[in-house]
Amino acid sequence: MTETRRWRFKAPEMEGPVARWYARVRGTARQRKAYRKQAAQLIAGLPANGRVLEVAPGPGYLAIEMARLGAYVTGLDISRTFVEIATDAARHAGVAVDFQRGDVAEMPFANGSFDLVVCQAAFKNFTLPRSALAEMHRVLRAGGTAVIQDMSRHATHADIDREVDGMELGRVGTFTTKATLEMLKRRAYAPAQFERLARQSPFQTCEIRTEGIGLEVRLTKEEEAK
């Protein structure tokens, strides 16, 4: 059955000046510190020589922090500008991350290539979400996990204010970021919506939790039968 595209709202195209603005906003010292903490949490329990795929890594800050901790990391993004920014950032950081341009709905990787798939702040923008989940499942090894972190559709104005005020972006950056998040929230999933989507995917296990503006989904690929 052909998948229906999500065309309800058009997400900002992350190329050129828009992508570079986003990289600046997400690259503050406070944000980098948060990425370091998130990276440690995400790869905890990763097997030795474990391989991680970050889908839509944007400017690559989270992928770089995971690589600093010893993970073998690949990043796949549809934006040429982001691939360039992330590749340059990894080179300056002195870590090896393979950033590639590609589509999450048709990934250029063999079956079972990764132990962990991470997607942060991007899933709500995918026009083919069921295909994206199917591809995440395909490229994971048996027993692997996909972690999707994004906005919750239930985030309130107060939640967004608290989140952005803690970023220390300055007056203009704070105003712009709040306005952007309010717009993007219209594309976001509520927990029940994502649960229904997960039931239509090949994943057998789905855990969802919310905190502040955030929604975190953990999907596990079944172990192979012995």
Secondary structure per residue as TSV (DSSP state, phi and psi in degrees):
chain	resnum	aa	ss	phi	psi
A	1	M	-	360.0	133.4
A	2	T	-	-69.3	137.3
A	3	E	-	-82.1	136.8
A	4	T	-	-79.7	129.4
A	5	R	-	-76.0	150.0
A	6	R	-	-90.8	96.6
A	7	W	-	-107.6	12.7
A	8	R	S	-57.9	-42.8
A	9	F	S	-138.3	139.3
A	10	K	-	-87.5	124.5
A	11	A	-	-76.0	152.5
A	12	P	-	-59.3	137.8
A	13	E	-	-76.0	120.7
A	14	M	-	-89.8	71.6
A	15	E	S	-134.6	159.4
A	16	G	H	55.3	-134.1
A	17	P	H	-58.8	-35.5
A	18	V	H	-64.5	-44.2
A	19	A	H	-64.8	-40.0
A	20	R	H	-68.3	-35.9
A	21	W	H	-62.5	-45.7
A	22	Y	H	-60.9	-41.1
A	23	A	H	-61.0	-38.6
A	24	R	H	-67.6	-44.6
A	25	V	H	-62.7	-39.9
A	26	R	T	-88.6	1.0
A	27	G	T	-109.5	18.5
A	28	T	S	-69.3	163.2
A	29	A	H	-58.3	-40.2
A	30	R	H	-64.9	-41.4
A	31	Q	H	-67.0	-40.3
A	32	R	H	-61.3	-39.2
A	33	K	H	-62.1	-41.1
A	34	A	H	-64.2	-39.6
A	35	Y	H	-62.5	-39.3
A	36	R	H	-61.5	-42.8
A	37	K	H	-65.3	-44.2
A	38	Q	H	-63.2	-40.4
A	39	A	H	-60.4	-45.1
A	40	A	H	-62.3	-40.3
A	41	Q	H	-67.9	-40.0
A	42	L	H	-68.1	-40.2
A	43	I	H	-95.4	3.9
A	44	A	T	-60.0	128.1
A	45	G	T	86.2	-0.5
A	46	L	-	-65.5	135.0
A	47	P	-	-64.2	159.3
A	48	A	T	-55.6	136.9
A	49	N	T	62.4	24.5
A	50	G	-	-64.6	146.2
A	51	R	E	-112.8	134.3
A	52	V	E	-119.9	136.6
A	53	L	E	-113.2	123.3
A	54	E	E	-102.3	120.3
A	55	V	E	-88.8	130.3
A	56	A	S	56.9	58.7
A	57	P	-	-74.4	-7.8
A	58	G	T	59.5	-129.4
A	59	P	T	-72.6	-2.9
A	60	G	-	88.2	8.6
A	61	Y	H	-63.9	-43.1
A	62	L	H	-67.4	-43.6
A	63	A	H	-58.9	-41.2
A	64	I	H	-63.7	-41.3
A	65	E	H	-67.4	-35.9
A	66	M	H	-66.2	-38.5
A	67	A	H	-66.0	-36.8
A	68	R	H	-58.7	-30.7
A	69	L	T	-87.5	4.5
A	70	G	T	104.3	0.0
A	71	A	-	-78.4	149.6
A	72	Y	E	-88.8	111.6
A	73	V	E	-117.2	135.2
A	74	T	E	-119.3	140.8
A	75	G	E	-121.3	135.5
A	76	L	E	-124.1	119.1
A	77	D	E	-136.5	145.5
A	78	I	S	-77.2	-18.1
A	79	S	-	-89.1	122.0
A	80	R	H	-62.0	-40.9
A	81	T	H	-62.3	-44.4
A	82	F	H	-64.1	-39.6
A	83	V	H	-60.8	-41.2
A	84	E	H	-65.7	-46.7
A	85	I	H	-61.6	-46.6
A	86	A	H	-66.3	-41.3
A	87	T	H	-61.8	-42.8
A	88	D	H	-65.4	-40.8
A	89	A	H	-64.4	-40.0
A	90	A	H	-65.8	-39.8
A	91	R	H	-62.5	-43.8
A	92	H	H	-66.5	-31.0
A	93	A	H	-79.8	-12.7
A	94	G	T	75.9	28.3
A	95	V	-	-123.1	156.9
A	96	A	-	-99.8	110.9
A	97	V	E	-129.9	130.6
A	98	D	E	-91.1	92.5
A	99	F	E	-88.2	127.9
A	100	Q	E	-129.5	155.8
A	101	R	E	-94.7	132.8
A	102	G	-	-178.6	175.5
A	103	D	B	-107.8	128.9
A	104	V	T	-61.8	-26.1
A	105	A	T	-79.6	-7.9
A	106	E	B	-154.4	74.8
A	107	M	-	-78.7	143.7
A	108	P	S	-88.0	45.2
A	109	F	S	-128.1	150.9
A	110	A	-	-71.3	159.1
A	111	N	T	-56.4	141.2
A	112	G	T	64.9	34.9
A	113	S	-	-83.8	-20.9
A	114	F	E	-132.0	151.0
A	115	D	E	-89.0	-25.4
A	116	L	E	-144.5	134.1
A	117	V	E	-117.0	130.4
A	118	V	E	-121.1	136.9
A	119	C	E	-139.3	115.4
A	120	Q	E	-120.4	125.4
A	121	A	S	60.6	30.6
A	122	A	-	-136.9	-25.2
A	123	F	G	-58.9	-35.2
A	124	K	G	-61.4	-19.7
A	125	N	G	-92.3	-6.5
A	126	F	-	-72.1	130.4
A	127	T	S	-80.5	-18.6
A	128	L	-	-125.9	72.3
A	129	P	H	-64.9	-36.0
A	130	R	H	-67.1	-39.6
A	131	S	H	-64.8	-37.5
A	132	A	H	-61.7	-45.4
A	133	L	H	-64.9	-40.4
A	134	A	H	-62.5	-39.4
A	135	E	H	-70.7	-38.5
A	136	M	H	-59.6	-43.4
A	137	H	H	-62.2	-44.0
A	138	R	H	-61.8	-43.5
A	139	V	H	-82.9	-8.3
A	140	L	E	-80.7	146.5
A	141	R	E	-75.3	159.5
A	142	A	E	-57.5	132.2
A	143	G	E	86.7	-4.6
A	144	G	E	-76.1	167.0
A	145	T	E	-127.6	141.2
A	146	A	E	-107.9	128.1
A	147	V	E	-115.4	118.6
A	148	I	E	-113.9	119.5
A	149	Q	E	-119.1	125.1
A	150	D	E	-155.9	-176.7
A	151	M	E	-71.6	150.5
A	152	S	B	-96.2	139.8
A	153	R	T	-63.6	-19.4
A	154	H	T	-87.2	1.4
A	155	A	-	-60.2	133.4
A	156	T	-	-92.7	169.6
A	157	H	H	-58.4	-40.6
A	158	A	H	-64.7	-38.9
A	159	D	H	-60.5	-45.3
A	160	I	H	-65.2	-42.0
A	161	D	H	-58.8	-46.5
A	162	R	H	-63.2	-42.4
A	163	E	H	-62.3	-48.4
A	164	V	H	-75.7	-36.6
A	165	D	H	-60.6	-28.2
A	166	G	T	-80.3	-4.0
A	167	M	T	-85.8	-14.9
A	168	E	-	56.3	58.1
A	169	L	-	-98.1	-6.2
A	170	G	H	85.3	169.3
A	171	R	H	-62.0	-50.4
A	172	V	H	-67.3	-46.2
A	173	G	H	-62.0	-38.9
A	174	T	H	-64.2	-47.1
A	175	F	H	-61.4	-47.3
A	176	T	H	-64.2	-42.3
A	177	T	H	-67.6	-40.8
A	178	K	H	-62.1	-44.0
A	179	A	H	-63.0	-39.9
A	180	T	H	-64.9	-43.9
A	181	L	H	-65.6	-38.2
A	182	E	H	-61.4	-38.4
A	183	M	H	-68.6	-46.2
A	184	L	H	-68.5	-25.9
A	185	K	H	-58.6	-28.8
A	186	R	T	-64.8	-22.7
A	187	R	T	-91.1	-14.2
A	188	A	-	-70.7	161.1
A	189	Y	B	-96.7	142.0
A	190	A	-	-81.3	156.7
A	191	P	H	-52.3	-44.6
A	192	A	H	-64.5	-35.6
A	193	Q	H	-64.3	-42.9
A	194	F	H	-70.3	-35.0
A	195	E	H	-60.6	-41.6
A	196	R	H	-64.1	-41.3
A	197	L	H	-62.4	-42.3
A	198	A	H	-64.1	-34.9
A	199	R	H	-65.9	-23.2
A	200	Q	T	-87.2	-2.4
A	201	S	S	-97.5	171.5
A	202	P	S	-73.4	-11.3
A	203	F	-	-68.2	141.2
A	204	Q	S	-95.4	-24.5
A	205	T	E	-124.3	132.0
A	206	C	E	-139.8	123.3
A	207	E	E	-120.4	132.2
A	208	I	E	-127.4	134.6
A	209	R	E	-140.1	155.5
A	210	T	E	-126.4	149.1
A	211	E	E	-158.1	126.4
A	212	G	T	59.3	-127.3
A	213	I	T	-86.2	-3.1
A	214	G	E	-95.9	152.7
A	215	L	E	-128.2	125.0
A	216	E	E	-119.2	128.7
A	217	V	E	-119.9	129.4
A	218	R	E	-117.3	120.5
A	219	L	E	-118.1	129.5
A	220	T	E	-113.8	133.7
A	221	K	-	-83.8	133.2
A	222	E	-	-61.2	147.3
A	223	E	-	-69.0	150.7
A	224	E	-	-71.4	141.1
A	225	A	-	-66.9	138.6
A	226	K	-	-98.4	360.0
